[in-house]
């Protein structure tokens, strides 16, 4: 059995096997005010982008995000100090230990099966942090850069761990996939409804300030605007993550063929929001076009799009709010245990405050969503016996429970 994680936080993995939610989220705009006291900008990334635009014309927002975040030389994810109080954002497992402890129930799902852990991580910084916390000194990098597994390791409990850059490089077989704050960092296309139809939002050089970038609307349809916007779309502005759609289709095909499940947890919506593209730097909103490569870029996940592209080969569950999911997983019971065993008043208050951040509807409770993909066989009714049988009227059996998406009950 394989556990495959696509994450940008190491705390969740460590909590599950021993032990990108950004907080606070804010109203988004195409451009947000830059934070004060910005560190020295990285002119090489800006020069790279402006030179490319001047040579070939405006680029899509997806191309801009991909360069700013994952450029192998100056991309955001190759730099240090992105996570935690000294970085640009924190994630749910770092807000409270309860979040990771709830997910430790994954161990009961796999039972005594032979398990291997596979991590899909594009950031060399985060992969090193994950290796340090998961394996200590028991990991090594691959001999060649082009090997699918670029790092190997083993936990203290003997669990083998492998790091990949792409989902398609992970071996096939029965797998449980967990994507925690993974999809919100994937490149998006932005589209604006105009009197002449849908037009794609592009990134261009400001003609009056040649060292600055600006958003423009394409004068004619692009390939993306002609293929990615649904014919019945009613919103005036739409963001579509085509790369996320491809990943979900890959997950769906693997689950349909080999069994297993996928859980996607991220800031998102069910096809209702419009402009959510924003940047974070030093835990504050940051102009998405200012100093590219120096800030985290993110967009809320459109779960209605993921559900549509997943197809009929798998069962789709949710999205449901983080508040509902964690309560279904027993966070209240775990909270009571922790409070009863804690005598230090400051620690008790910290637990209460972090629980509030995770579950309060005005904070992360309803802004962070959970979405599941499941093999249809997991929800199929039990087979009926063949041959003559006595007909007895019974109540229709309830569907099998699904952890997190079904209310947890105790007998």
Secondary structure, 3 states (H helix, E strand, C coil): CEEEEEECCCHHHHHHHCCCCCCCCCCCCCCCCCCCCCCCCCHHHHHHHHHHHHHHCCEEHHHHHHHHHHCCCCCHHHCCCCECCCCCECCHHHHCHHHHHHHCCHHHHHCCCCCEEEEECCCHHHHHHHHHHHHCCCEEECCCCCCCEEEEEECCCCCEEEEECCHHHCCCCCEEEEEECCHHHCCCEEEEEECCEEEEEEEEECCCCCCCEEEEECCCCCHHHHHCCCCCCCCCEEEECHHHHHHHHHHHHHHHHHCEEEEEEEEEECCCCCCCCEEEECCEEECCCCCCCCCEEECCEEHHHHHHHHCCCEEEEEEEEHHHHHHHCCHHHHHHHHHHCCCCHHHHHHHHHHHHHHHCHHHHHCCEEEEEEEEHHHCCCCCCCCCCCCCCCCCCCCCCCCECCECCCCC
